[in-house]
Amino acid sequence: FRLSLENGAPFVELDERLVALKNAYGADRIMIGSDYPFTQLHGGYENVIESYAQWPMSKDAFTMEDWSMILGGTASKLYNLM
């Protein structure tokens, strides 16, 4: 959302960027960060995370396993939390 020109969720213009990142690096090399406290200015974590479900390109490009990595698995692997 910090890279979006939109004033609020769902930040659809970022959809294409996320798909391009996944295609270039793979879901296991992407992780969502909190960017606190700025997340709070956009409705909190839940609102920002729910935005991803509304992105049309991502719906087709990402599997549940991809989302699992992006939303926690990559960080767990990186920080040896598994």
PDB file of N, CA, C and O in Angstrom, chain B, residues numbered from 101:
ATOM      1  N   PHE B 101       0.805  -1.198   0.000  1.00  0.00           N
ATOM      2  CA  PHE B 101       0.000   0.000   0.000  1.00  0.00           C
ATOM      3  C   PHE B 101       0.849   1.264   0.000  1.00  0.00           C
ATOM      4  O   PHE B 101       0.396   2.313  -0.457  1.00  0.00           O
ATOM      5  N   ARG B 102       2.065   1.176   0.503  1.00  0.00           N
ATOM      6  CA  ARG B 102       2.924   2.359   0.482  1.00  0.00           C
ATOM      7  C   ARG B 102       3.377   2.698  -0.931  1.00  0.00           C
ATOM      8  O   ARG B 102       3.768   3.835  -1.195  1.00  0.00           O
ATOM      9  N   LEU B 103       3.331   1.725  -1.848  1.00  0.00           N
ATOM     10  CA  LEU B 103       3.723   1.949  -3.239  1.00  0.00           C
ATOM     11  C   LEU B 103       2.539   2.282  -4.137  1.00  0.00           C
ATOM     12  O   LEU B 103       2.708   2.547  -5.327  1.00  0.00           O
ATOM     13  N   SER B 104       1.353   2.267  -3.566  1.00  0.00           N
ATOM     14  CA  SER B 104       0.141   2.460  -4.339  1.00  0.00           C
ATOM     15  C   SER B 104      -0.213   3.943  -4.467  1.00  0.00           C
ATOM     16  O   SER B 104       0.023   4.737  -3.557  1.00  0.00           O
ATOM     17  N   LEU B 105      -0.777   4.286  -5.605  1.00  0.00           N
ATOM     18  CA  LEU B 105      -1.311   5.631  -5.795  1.00  0.00           C
ATOM     19  C   LEU B 105      -2.744   5.721  -5.290  1.00  0.00           C
ATOM     20  O   LEU B 105      -3.286   6.814  -5.128  1.00  0.00           O
ATOM     21  N   GLU B 106      -3.354   4.562  -5.041  1.00  0.00           N
ATOM     22  CA  GLU B 106      -4.715   4.521  -4.514  1.00  0.00           C
ATOM     23  C   GLU B 106      -4.701   4.987  -3.069  1.00  0.00           C
ATOM     24  O   GLU B 106      -3.724   4.782  -2.348  1.00  0.00           O
ATOM     25  N   ASN B 107      -5.776   5.607  -2.659  1.00  0.00           N
ATOM     26  CA  ASN B 107      -5.863   6.142  -1.303  1.00  0.00           C
ATOM     27  C   ASN B 107      -6.292   5.094  -0.280  1.00  0.00           C
ATOM     28  O   ASN B 107      -6.144   5.301   0.925  1.00  0.00           O
ATOM     29  N   GLY B 108      -6.814   3.987  -0.751  1.00  0.00           N
ATOM     30  CA  GLY B 108      -7.263   2.947   0.165  1.00  0.00           C
ATOM     31  C   GLY B 108      -7.315   1.596  -0.506  1.00  0.00           C
ATOM     32  O   GLY B 108      -7.081   1.462  -1.707  1.00  0.00           O
ATOM     33  N   ALA B 109      -7.628   0.599   0.299  1.00  0.00           N
ATOM     34  CA  ALA B 109      -7.702  -0.781  -0.183  1.00  0.00           C
ATOM     35  C   ALA B 109      -8.714  -0.862  -1.318  1.00  0.00           C
ATOM     36  O   ALA B 109      -9.686  -0.107  -1.319  1.00  0.00           O
ATOM     37  N   PRO B 110      -8.517  -1.736  -2.263  1.00  0.00           N
ATOM     38  CA  PRO B 110      -7.672  -2.917  -2.294  1.00  0.00           C
ATOM     39  C   PRO B 110      -6.324  -2.745  -3.001  1.00  0.00           C
ATOM     40  O   PRO B 110      -5.630  -3.745  -3.185  1.00  0.00           O
ATOM     41  N   PHE B 111      -5.913  -1.547  -3.405  1.00  0.00           N
ATOM     42  CA  PHE B 111      -4.586  -1.311  -3.993  1.00  0.00           C
ATOM     43  C   PHE B 111      -4.337  -2.211  -5.208  1.00  0.00           C
ATOM     44  O   PHE B 111      -3.251  -2.772  -5.356  1.00  0.00           O
ATOM     45  N   VAL B 112      -5.337  -2.344  -6.066  1.00  0.00           N
ATOM     46  CA  VAL B 112      -5.298  -3.281  -7.191  1.00  0.00           C
ATOM     47  C   VAL B 112      -4.128  -3.006  -8.135  1.00  0.00           C
ATOM     48  O   VAL B 112      -3.636  -3.931  -8.782  1.00  0.00           O
ATOM     49  N   GLU B 113      -3.678  -1.772  -8.226  1.00  0.00           N
ATOM     50  CA  GLU B 113      -2.572  -1.474  -9.143  1.00  0.00           C
ATOM     51  C   GLU B 113      -1.290  -2.222  -8.774  1.00  0.00           C
ATOM     52  O   GLU B 113      -0.392  -2.351  -9.605  1.00  0.00           O
ATOM     53  N   LEU B 114      -1.197  -2.711  -7.542  1.00  0.00           N
ATOM     54  CA  LEU B 114      -0.007  -3.450  -7.112  1.00  0.00           C
ATOM     55  C   LEU B 114      -0.060  -4.925  -7.496  1.00  0.00           C
ATOM     56  O   LEU B 114       0.929  -5.647  -7.367  1.00  0.00           O
ATOM     57  N   ASP B 115      -1.220  -5.360  -7.968  1.00  0.00           N
ATOM     58  CA  ASP B 115      -1.424  -6.750  -8.363  1.00  0.00           C
ATOM     59  C   ASP B 115      -0.385  -7.192  -9.395  1.00  0.00           C
ATOM     60  O   ASP B 115       0.267  -8.220  -9.211  1.00  0.00           O
ATOM     61  N   GLU B 116      -0.229  -6.444 -10.453  1.00  0.00           N
ATOM     62  CA  GLU B 116       0.707  -6.799 -11.521  1.00  0.00           C
ATOM     63  C   GLU B 116       2.143  -6.862 -10.999  1.00  0.00           C
ATOM     64  O   GLU B 116       2.915  -7.723 -11.422  1.00  0.00           O
ATOM     65  N   ARG B 117       2.502  -5.975 -10.098  1.00  0.00           N
ATOM     66  CA  ARG B 117       3.858  -5.978  -9.530  1.00  0.00           C
ATOM     67  C   ARG B 117       4.127  -7.246  -8.729  1.00  0.00           C
ATOM     68  O   ARG B 117       5.202  -7.836  -8.832  1.00  0.00           O
ATOM     69  N   LEU B 118       3.143  -7.664  -7.930  1.00  0.00           N
ATOM     70  CA  LEU B 118       3.333  -8.862  -7.116  1.00  0.00           C
ATOM     71  C   LEU B 118       3.470 -10.106  -7.987  1.00  0.00           C
ATOM     72  O   LEU B 118       4.301 -10.972  -7.717  1.00  0.00           O
ATOM     73  N   VAL B 119       2.659 -10.189  -9.022  1.00  0.00           N
ATOM     74  CA  VAL B 119       2.752 -11.327  -9.946  1.00  0.00           C
ATOM     75  C   VAL B 119       4.116 -11.328 -10.634  1.00  0.00           C
ATOM     76  O   VAL B 119       4.723 -12.386 -10.796  1.00  0.00           O
ATOM     77  N   ALA B 120       4.603 -10.161 -11.038  1.00  0.00           N
ATOM     78  CA  ALA B 120       5.917 -10.077 -11.681  1.00  0.00           C
ATOM     79  C   ALA B 120       7.021 -10.503 -10.715  1.00  0.00           C
ATOM     80  O   ALA B 120       7.965 -11.180 -11.123  1.00  0.00           O
ATOM     81  N   LEU B 121       6.918 -10.121  -9.451  1.00  0.00           N
ATOM     82  CA  LEU B 121       7.900 -10.558  -8.445  1.00  0.00           C
ATOM     83  C   LEU B 121       7.895 -12.072  -8.294  1.00  0.00           C
ATOM     84  O   LEU B 121       8.949 -12.706  -8.248  1.00  0.00           O
ATOM     85  N   LYS B 122       6.696 -12.644  -8.216  1.00  0.00           N
ATOM     86  CA  LYS B 122       6.591 -14.101  -8.072  1.00  0.00           C
ATOM     87  C   LYS B 122       7.185 -14.809  -9.277  1.00  0.00           C
ATOM     88  O   LYS B 122       7.892 -15.806  -9.132  1.00  0.00           O
ATOM     89  N   ASN B 123       6.902 -14.298 -10.458  1.00  0.00           N
ATOM     90  CA  ASN B 123       7.427 -14.922 -11.670  1.00  0.00           C
ATOM     91  C   ASN B 123       8.947 -14.805 -11.757  1.00  0.00           C
ATOM     92  O   ASN B 123       9.609 -15.699 -12.284  1.00  0.00           O
ATOM     93  N   ALA B 124       9.494 -13.722 -11.250  1.00  0.00           N
ATOM     94  CA  ALA B 124      10.937 -13.506 -11.316  1.00  0.00           C
ATOM     95  C   ALA B 124      11.701 -14.263 -10.232  1.00  0.00           C
ATOM     96  O   ALA B 124      12.788 -14.782 -10.488  1.00  0.00           O
ATOM     97  N   TYR B 125      11.141 -14.330  -9.025  1.00  0.00           N
ATOM     98  CA  TYR B 125      11.890 -14.868  -7.892  1.00  0.00           C
ATOM     99  C   TYR B 125      11.282 -16.105  -7.238  1.00  0.00           C
ATOM    100  O   TYR B 125      11.985 -16.847  -6.552  1.00  0.00           O
ATOM    101  N   GLY B 126       9.998 -16.333  -7.439  1.00  0.00           N
ATOM    102  CA  GLY B 126       9.315 -17.444  -6.787  1.00  0.00           C
ATOM    103  C   GLY B 126       8.704 -17.008  -5.460  1.00  0.00           C
ATOM    104  O   GLY B 126       9.220 -16.114  -4.790  1.00  0.00           O
ATOM    105  N   ALA B 127       7.621 -17.639  -5.098  1.00  0.00           N
ATOM    106  CA  ALA B 127       6.910 -17.282  -3.864  1.00  0.00           C
ATOM    107  C   ALA B 127       7.735 -17.546  -2.616  1.00  0.00           C
ATOM    108  O   ALA B 127       7.526 -16.913  -1.582  1.00  0.00           O
ATOM    109  N   ASP B 128       8.683 -18.492  -2.713  1.00  0.00           N
ATOM    110  CA  ASP B 128       9.487 -18.821  -1.538  1.00  0.00           C
ATOM    111  C   ASP B 128      10.582 -17.782  -1.262  1.00  0.00           C
ATOM    112  O   ASP B 128      11.372 -17.943  -0.331  1.00  0.00           O
ATOM    113  N   ARG B 129      10.625 -16.720  -2.070  1.00  0.00           N
ATOM    114  CA  ARG B 129      11.589 -15.641  -1.836  1.00  0.00           C
ATOM    115  C   ARG B 129      10.886 -14.302  -1.612  1.00  0.00           C
ATOM    116  O   ARG B 129      11.516 -13.245  -1.656  1.00  0.00           O
ATOM    117  N   ILE B 130       9.569 -14.359  -1.369  1.00  0.00           N
ATOM    118  CA  ILE B 130       8.775 -13.156  -1.121  1.00  0.00           C
ATOM    119  C   ILE B 130       8.140 -13.289   0.255  1.00  0.00           C
ATOM    120  O   ILE B 130       7.654 -14.359   0.619  1.00  0.00           O
ATOM    121  N   MET B 131       8.143 -12.198   1.019  1.00  0.00           N
ATOM    122  CA  MET B 131       7.407 -12.210   2.284  1.00  0.00           C
ATOM    123  C   MET B 131       6.752 -10.860   2.499  1.00  0.00           C
ATOM    124  O   MET B 131       7.298  -9.814   2.147  1.00  0.00           O
ATOM    125  N   ILE B 132       5.583 -10.910   3.078  1.00  0.00           N
ATOM    126  CA  ILE B 132       4.842  -9.700   3.398  1.00  0.00           C
ATOM    127  C   ILE B 132       5.358  -9.180   4.731  1.00  0.00           C
ATOM    128  O   ILE B 132       5.445  -9.923   5.709  1.00  0.00           O
ATOM    129  N   GLY B 133       5.695  -7.904   4.759  1.00  0.00           N
ATOM    130  CA  GLY B 133       6.126  -7.269   6.004  1.00  0.00           C
ATOM    131  C   GLY B 133       5.014  -6.391   6.547  1.00  0.00           C
ATOM    132  O   GLY B 133       4.113  -5.989   5.811  1.00  0.00           O
ATOM    133  N   SER B 134       5.078  -6.101   7.822  1.00  0.00           N
ATOM    134  CA  SER B 134       4.005  -5.345   8.459  1.00  0.00           C
ATOM    135  C   SER B 134       4.036  -3.858   8.121  1.00  0.00           C
ATOM    136  O   SER B 134       2.981  -3.236   7.997  1.00  0.00           O
ATOM    137  N   ASP B 135       5.204  -3.288   7.972  1.00  0.00           N
ATOM    138  CA  ASP B 135       5.368  -1.860   7.716  1.00  0.00           C
ATOM    139  C   ASP B 135       4.631  -1.022   8.768  1.00  0.00           C
ATOM    140  O   ASP B 135       4.073   0.034   8.470  1.00  0.00           O
ATOM    141  N   TYR B 136       4.647  -1.520   9.993  1.00  0.00           N
ATOM    142  CA  TYR B 136       4.037  -0.805  11.104  1.00  0.00           C
ATOM    143  C   TYR B 136       4.801   0.485  11.331  1.00  0.00           C
ATOM    144  O   TYR B 136       6.029   0.461  11.242  1.00  0.00           O
ATOM    145  N   PRO B 137       4.177   1.581  11.611  1.00  0.00           N
ATOM    146  CA  PRO B 137       2.771   1.839  11.924  1.00  0.00           C
ATOM    147  C   PRO B 137       1.929   2.233  10.722  1.00  0.00           C
ATOM    148  O   PRO B 137       0.745   2.530  10.876  1.00  0.00           O
ATOM    149  N   PHE B 138       2.513   2.243   9.526  1.00  0.00           N
ATOM    150  CA  PHE B 138       1.774   2.717   8.359  1.00  0.00           C
ATOM    151  C   PHE B 138       0.598   1.824   8.001  1.00  0.00           C
ATOM    152  O   PHE B 138      -0.381   2.289   7.416  1.00  0.00           O
ATOM    153  N   THR B 139       0.684   0.551   8.347  1.00  0.00           N
ATOM    154  CA  THR B 139      -0.430  -0.360   8.118  1.00  0.00           C
ATOM    155  C   THR B 139      -1.686   0.146   8.818  1.00  0.00           C
ATOM    156  O   THR B 139      -2.791   0.012   8.292  1.00  0.00           O
ATOM    157  N   GLN B 140      -1.521   0.715   9.980  1.00  0.00           N
ATOM    158  CA  GLN B 140      -2.657   1.194  10.754  1.00  0.00           C
ATOM    159  C   GLN B 140      -3.393   2.331  10.039  1.00  0.00           C
ATOM    160  O   GLN B 140      -4.585   2.532  10.272  1.00  0.00           O
ATOM    161  N   LEU B 141      -2.713   3.063   9.188  1.00  0.00           N
ATOM    162  CA  LEU B 141      -3.343   4.153   8.445  1.00  0.00           C
ATOM    163  C   LEU B 141      -4.251   3.644   7.335  1.00  0.00           C
ATOM    164  O   LEU B 141      -5.030   4.410   6.768  1.00  0.00           O
ATOM    165  N   HIS B 142      -4.155   2.368   7.025  1.00  0.00           N
ATOM    166  CA  HIS B 142      -4.949   1.762   5.952  1.00  0.00           C
ATOM    167  C   HIS B 142      -5.859   0.661   6.473  1.00  0.00           C
ATOM    168  O   HIS B 142      -6.136  -0.303   5.758  1.00  0.00           O
ATOM    169  N   GLY B 143      -6.320   0.791   7.687  1.00  0.00           N
ATOM    170  CA  GLY B 143      -7.302  -0.134   8.228  1.00  0.00           C
ATOM    171  C   GLY B 143      -6.729  -1.307   8.990  1.00  0.00           C
ATOM    172  O   GLY B 143      -7.477  -2.201   9.386  1.00  0.00           O
ATOM    173  N   GLY B 144      -5.431  -1.333   9.206  1.00  0.00           N
ATOM    174  CA  GLY B 144      -4.815  -2.414   9.966  1.00  0.00           C
ATOM    175  C   GLY B 144      -4.416  -3.580   9.084  1.00  0.00           C
ATOM    176  O   GLY B 144      -4.696  -3.598   7.886  1.00  0.00           O
ATOM    177  N   TYR B 145      -3.757  -4.551   9.694  1.00  0.00           N
ATOM    178  CA  TYR B 145      -3.225  -5.702   8.971  1.00  0.00           C
ATOM    179  C   TYR B 145      -4.302  -6.468   8.218  1.00  0.00           C
ATOM    180  O   TYR B 145      -4.118  -6.834   7.058  1.00  0.00           O
ATOM    181  N   GLU B 146      -5.417  -6.705   8.879  1.00  0.00           N
ATOM    182  CA  GLU B 146      -6.468  -7.518   8.262  1.00  0.00           C
ATOM    183  C   GLU B 146      -6.958  -6.885   6.962  1.00  0.00           C
ATOM    184  O   GLU B 146      -7.134  -7.581   5.961  1.00  0.00           O
ATOM    185  N   ASN B 147      -7.175  -5.590   6.971  1.00  0.00           N
ATOM    186  CA  ASN B 147      -7.665  -4.900   5.780  1.00  0.00           C
ATOM    187  C   ASN B 147      -6.652  -4.977   4.644  1.00  0.00           C
ATOM    188  O   ASN B 147      -7.023  -5.208   3.494  1.00  0.00           O
ATOM    189  N   VAL B 148      -5.397  -4.789   4.958  1.00  0.00           N
ATOM    190  CA  VAL B 148      -4.356  -4.832   3.929  1.00  0.00           C
ATOM    191  C   VAL B 148      -4.215  -6.245   3.369  1.00  0.00           C
ATOM    192  O   VAL B 148      -4.154  -6.419   2.152  1.00  0.00           O
ATOM    193  N   ILE B 149      -4.162  -7.256   4.236  1.00  0.00           N
ATOM    194  CA  ILE B 149      -4.022  -8.648   3.785  1.00  0.00           C
ATOM    195  C   ILE B 149      -5.243  -9.079   2.975  1.00  0.00           C
ATOM    196  O   ILE B 149      -5.095  -9.795   1.985  1.00  0.00           O
ATOM    197  N   GLU B 150      -6.431  -8.664   3.368  1.00  0.00           N
ATOM    198  CA  GLU B 150      -7.640  -9.020   2.627  1.00  0.00           C
ATOM    199  C   GLU B 150      -7.650  -8.419   1.225  1.00  0.00           C
ATOM    200  O   GLU B 150      -8.313  -8.940   0.328  1.00  0.00           O
ATOM    201  N   SER B 151      -6.919  -7.331   1.037  1.00  0.00           N
ATOM    202  CA  SER B 151      -6.840  -6.704  -0.282  1.00  0.00           C
ATOM    203  C   SER B 151      -6.311  -7.670  -1.326  1.00  0.00           C
ATOM    204  O   SER B 151      -6.779  -7.670  -2.464  1.00  0.00           O
ATOM    205  N   TYR B 152      -5.340  -8.495  -0.950  1.00  0.00           N
ATOM    206  CA  TYR B 152      -4.730  -9.414  -1.908  1.00  0.00           C
ATOM    207  C   TYR B 152      -5.751 -10.352  -2.529  1.00  0.00           C
ATOM    208  O   TYR B 152      -5.609 -10.734  -3.691  1.00  0.00           O
ATOM    209  N   ALA B 153      -6.761 -10.723  -1.787  1.00  0.00           N
ATOM    210  CA  ALA B 153      -7.788 -11.648  -2.295  1.00  0.00           C
ATOM    211  C   ALA B 153      -8.622 -11.015  -3.407  1.00  0.00           C
ATOM    212  O   ALA B 153      -9.309 -11.720  -4.145  1.00  0.00           O
ATOM    213  N   GLN B 154      -8.565  -9.694  -3.528  1.00  0.00           N
ATOM    214  CA  GLN B 154      -9.359  -8.987  -4.543  1.00  0.00           C
ATOM    215  C   GLN B 154      -8.567  -8.692  -5.816  1.00  0.00           C
ATOM    216  O   GLN B 154      -9.110  -8.126  -6.765  1.00  0.00           O
ATOM    217  N   TRP B 155      -7.311  -9.064  -5.842  1.00  0.00           N
ATOM    218  CA  TRP B 155      -6.465  -8.777  -6.998  1.00  0.00           C
ATOM    219  C   TRP B 155      -6.656  -9.851  -8.065  1.00  0.00           C
ATOM    220  O   TRP B 155      -6.328 -11.015  -7.832  1.00  0.00           O
ATOM    221  N   PRO B 156      -7.181  -9.477  -9.228  1.00  0.00           N
ATOM    222  CA  PRO B 156      -7.539 -10.483 -10.238  1.00  0.00           C
ATOM    223  C   PRO B 156      -6.361 -11.297 -10.782  1.00  0.00           C
ATOM    224  O   PRO B 156      -6.497 -12.510 -10.947  1.00  0.00           O
ATOM    225  N   MET B 157      -5.229 -10.686 -11.062  1.00  0.00           N
ATOM    226  CA  MET B 157      -4.093 -11.441 -11.613  1.00  0.00           C
ATOM    227  C   MET B 157      -3.538 -12.409 -10.579  1.00  0.00           C
ATOM    228  O   MET B 157      -3.160 -13.530 -10.919  1.00  0.00           O
ATOM    229  N   SER B 158      -3.487 -11.991  -9.337  1.00  0.00           N
ATOM    230  CA  SER B 158      -2.947 -12.841  -8.276  1.00  0.00           C
ATOM    231  C   SER B 158      -3.813 -14.061  -8.029  1.00  0.00           C
ATOM    232  O   SER B 158      -3.303 -15.120  -7.662  1.00  0.00           O
ATOM    233  N   LYS B 159      -5.115 -13.926  -8.225  1.00  0.00           N
ATOM    234  CA  LYS B 159      -6.009 -15.074  -8.037  1.00  0.00           C
ATOM    235  C   LYS B 159      -5.607 -16.227  -8.942  1.00  0.00           C
ATOM    236  O   LYS B 159      -5.672 -17.390  -8.544  1.00  0.00           O
ATOM    237  N   ASP B 160      -5.194 -15.903 -10.157  1.00  0.00           N
ATOM    238  CA  ASP B 160      -4.796 -16.935 -11.116  1.00  0.00           C
ATOM    239  C   ASP B 160      -3.343 -17.366 -10.950  1.00  0.00           C
ATOM    240  O   ASP B 160      -3.006 -18.519 -11.218  1.00  0.00           O
ATOM    241  N   ALA B 161      -2.485 -16.457 -10.512  1.00  0.00           N
ATOM    242  CA  ALA B 161      -1.048 -16.708 -10.498  1.00  0.00           C
ATOM    243  C   ALA B 161      -0.537 -17.391  -9.232  1.00  0.00           C
ATOM    244  O   ALA B 161       0.535 -17.995  -9.254  1.00  0.00           O
ATOM    245  N   PHE B 162      -1.281 -17.309  -8.136  1.00  0.00           N
ATOM    246  CA  PHE B 162      -0.804 -17.826  -6.856  1.00  0.00           C
ATOM    247  C   PHE B 162      -1.630 -19.003  -6.375  1.00  0.00           C
ATOM    248  O   PHE B 162      -2.860 -18.983  -6.431  1.00  0.00           O
ATOM    249  N   THR B 163      -0.938 -20.027  -5.902  1.00  0.00           N
ATOM    250  CA  THR B 163      -1.602 -21.170  -5.281  1.00  0.00           C
ATOM    251  C   THR B 163      -1.722 -20.908  -3.782  1.00  0.00           C
ATOM    252  O   THR B 163      -1.166 -19.934  -3.274  1.00  0.00           O
ATOM    253  N   MET B 164      -2.427 -21.751  -3.096  1.00  0.00           N
ATOM    254  CA  MET B 164      -2.513 -21.630  -1.634  1.00  0.00           C
ATOM    255  C   MET B 164      -1.132 -21.831  -1.007  1.00  0.00           C
ATOM    256  O   MET B 164      -0.809 -21.199  -0.001  1.00  0.00           O
ATOM    257  N   GLU B 165      -0.325 -22.702  -1.595  1.00  0.00           N
ATOM    258  CA  GLU B 165       1.033 -22.911  -1.105  1.00  0.00           C
ATOM    259  C   GLU B 165       1.871 -21.634  -1.273  1.00  0.00           C
ATOM    260  O   GLU B 165       2.658 -21.282  -0.395  1.00  0.00           O
ATOM    261  N   ASP B 166       1.693 -20.949  -2.406  1.00  0.00           N
ATOM    262  CA  ASP B 166       2.397 -19.680  -2.628  1.00  0.00           C
ATOM    263  C   ASP B 166       2.025 -18.672  -1.534  1.00  0.00           C
ATOM    264  O   ASP B 166       2.898 -18.041  -0.939  1.00  0.00           O
ATOM    265  N   TRP B 167       0.726 -18.530  -1.280  1.00  0.00           N
ATOM    266  CA  TRP B 167       0.274 -17.582  -0.258  1.00  0.00           C
ATOM    267  C   TRP B 167       0.788 -17.980   1.117  1.00  0.00           C
ATOM    268  O   TRP B 167       1.133 -17.119   1.926  1.00  0.00           O
ATOM    269  N   SER B 168       0.838 -19.267   1.382  1.00  0.00           N
ATOM    270  CA  SER B 168       1.356 -19.733   2.664  1.00  0.00           C
ATOM    271  C   SER B 168       2.817 -19.301   2.849  1.00  0.00           C
ATOM    272  O   SER B 168       3.219 -18.897   3.940  1.00  0.00           O
ATOM    273  N   MET B 169       3.589 -19.390   1.792  1.00  0.00           N
ATOM    274  CA  MET B 169       4.988 -18.948   1.854  1.00  0.00           C
ATOM    275  C   MET B 169       5.066 -17.437   2.041  1.00  0.00           C
ATOM    276  O   MET B 169       5.802 -16.954   2.903  1.00  0.00           O
ATOM    277  N   ILE B 170       4.325 -16.701   1.252  1.00  0.00           N
ATOM    278  CA  ILE B 170       4.385 -15.244   1.283  1.00  0.00           C
ATOM    279  C   ILE B 170       3.912 -14.690   2.623  1.00  0.00           C
ATOM    280  O   ILE B 170       4.488 -13.731   3.136  1.00  0.00           O
ATOM    281  N   LEU B 171       2.882 -15.278   3.185  1.00  0.00           N
ATOM    282  CA  LEU B 171       2.291 -14.756   4.424  1.00  0.00           C
ATOM    283  C   LEU B 171       2.919 -15.317   5.697  1.00  0.00           C
ATOM    284  O   LEU B 171       2.415 -15.061   6.791  1.00  0.00           O
ATOM    285  N   GLY B 172       4.002 -16.071   5.579  1.00  0.00           N
ATOM    286  CA  GLY B 172       4.643 -16.546   6.799  1.00  0.00           C
ATOM    287  C   GLY B 172       5.724 -17.579   6.602  1.00  0.00           C
ATOM    288  O   GLY B 172       6.708 -17.599   7.341  1.00  0.00           O
ATOM    289  N   GLY B 173       5.553 -18.445   5.606  1.00  0.00           N
ATOM    290  CA  GLY B 173       6.501 -19.526   5.396  1.00  0.00           C
ATOM    291  C   GLY B 173       7.902 -19.053   5.046  1.00  0.00           C
ATOM    292  O   GLY B 173       8.883 -19.606   5.542  1.00  0.00           O
ATOM    293  N   THR B 174       8.008 -18.038   4.201  1.00  0.00           N
ATOM    294  CA  THR B 174       9.324 -17.526   3.824  1.00  0.00           C
ATOM    295  C   THR B 174      10.038 -16.949   5.040  1.00  0.00           C
ATOM    296  O   THR B 174      11.226 -17.196   5.245  1.00  0.00           O
ATOM    297  N   ALA B 175       9.309 -16.179   5.844  1.00  0.00           N
ATOM    298  CA  ALA B 175       9.906 -15.592   7.050  1.00  0.00           C
ATOM    299  C   ALA B 175      10.324 -16.691   8.020  1.00  0.00           C
ATOM    300  O   ALA B 175      11.399 -16.618   8.615  1.00  0.00           O
ATOM    301  N   SER B 176       9.486 -17.703   8.183  1.00  0.00           N
ATOM    302  CA  SER B 176       9.827 -18.805   9.083  1.00  0.00           C
ATOM    303  C   SER B 176      11.088 -19.518   8.632  1.00  0.00           C
ATOM    304  O   SER B 176      11.945 -19.861   9.446  1.00  0.00           O
ATOM    305  N   LYS B 177      11.197 -19.738   7.330  1.00  0.00           N
ATOM    306  CA  LYS B 177      12.376 -20.387   6.772  1.00  0.00           C
ATOM    307  C   LYS B 177      13.623 -19.499   6.947  1.00  0.00           C
ATOM    308  O   LYS B 177      14.684 -19.980   7.344  1.00  0.00           O
ATOM    309  N   LEU B 178      13.482 -18.215   6.651  1.00  0.00           N
ATOM    310  CA  LEU B 178      14.602 -17.293   6.741  1.00  0.00           C
ATOM    311  C   LEU B 178      15.141 -17.169   8.165  1.00  0.00           C
ATOM    312  O   LEU B 178      16.353 -17.119   8.375  1.00  0.00           O
ATOM    313  N   TYR B 179      14.242 -17.120   9.131  1.00  0.00           N
ATOM    314  CA  TYR B 179      14.638 -16.928  10.523  1.00  0.00           C
ATOM    315  C   TYR B 179      14.712 -18.238  11.318  1.00  0.00           C
ATOM    316  O   TYR B 179      14.773 -18.217  12.548  1.00  0.00           O
ATOM    317  N   ASN B 180      14.706 -19.371  10.614  1.00  0.00           N
ATOM    318  CA  ASN B 180      14.792 -20.689  11.269  1.00  0.00           C
ATOM    319  C   ASN B 180      13.720 -20.880  12.339  1.00  0.00           C
ATOM    320  O   ASN B 180      14.018 -21.339  13.442  1.00  0.00           O
ATOM    321  N   LEU B 181      12.502 -20.536  12.024  1.00  0.00           N
ATOM    322  CA  LEU B 181      11.399 -20.693  12.975  1.00  0.00           C
ATOM    323  C   LEU B 181      10.618 -21.965  12.736  1.00  0.00           C
ATOM    324  O   LEU B 181       9.644 -22.229  13.441  1.00  0.00           O
ATOM    325  N   MET B 182      11.015 -22.750  11.773  1.00  0.00           N
ATOM    326  CA  MET B 182      10.284 -23.977  11.435  1.00  0.00           C
ATOM    327  C   MET B 182      10.670 -25.102  12.348  1.00  0.00           C
ATOM    328  O   MET B 182      10.155 -26.212  12.212  1.00  0.00           O
TER     329      MET B 182
END
